[in-house]
């Protein structure tokens, strides 16, 4: 598996983990999804640029 595949799997796991479906995570607000969106952008830009 190449690096892009590993990053894609990691992104999917991160996106699933920040979903506020458990009662103790409902008060976290937008912080987990905001951090995830930032990580996705940081990973997506080099991927689209062809450096990964």
C-alpha positions, 0 to 999 in steps of 0.5 A: 500500500502506498503513502496515499492509501495509508493517508486515506485510511487514516483520514477515514478513521479520523472522520469516524472518530470525531462524530459526536454520537456518544453522550460524553462527546456532545459538549465538545462543540466544533473543536474535533471537527475543526481540527479534522478539517484542518488536518484534511486540508493539510493532507489534501493540498500535497496530495493534489499537488502531486508531491505525495 
